[in-house]
């Protein structure tokens, strides 16, 4: 199992990450599509080749083709949106917030899966990418759709653990000269 391979690559000083990785994926209360879409989108957003190599095949096996594509789309569109909206928010000139974005984001309106699933994946990626404006926006959509805070937090926990695992494993590879 790829998850076991990934866990075995986590050094002992990061044992908590190993335990958390097994827990957030293996003991998640999220439905399979939400879980594995979140895992895939976060693995992509982590930018860690090892994390993506290990988690992508299992995500693909647990997702219908349209959900697999939608999770990849969530990671892709949020890679753009998180930079754009975080920058507009951080600029001290509020006039940027009044300007038309002019960027295509059609996939958000028609992701090919349940809107709630796509929003959850987008929120998780936004957590990794640190865009507060996007986090607020996706959280509000999810809450209006009746999604519980616990579900949202579950996705954020997955994002946090996958990101931390990627940073740790990639750092170890660099320090080992790989």
PESUL-V761301 format. One line per field, one symbol per residue. ss: DSSP state (H for helix, E for strand, - for the rest). Layout:
# PESUL-V761301
ss: ???
This chain:
# PESUL-V761301
ss: -HHHHHHH---HHHHHHHHHHHHHHH-----HHHHHHHHHHHHHH---HHHHHHHHHHHHHH--HHHHHHHHHHHHHHHHHHHHHHHHHH---HHHHH-------HHHH-----HHHHHHHHHHHHHHH--HHHHHHHHHHHHH----HHHHHHHHHHHHHHHHHHHHHHHHHHH---
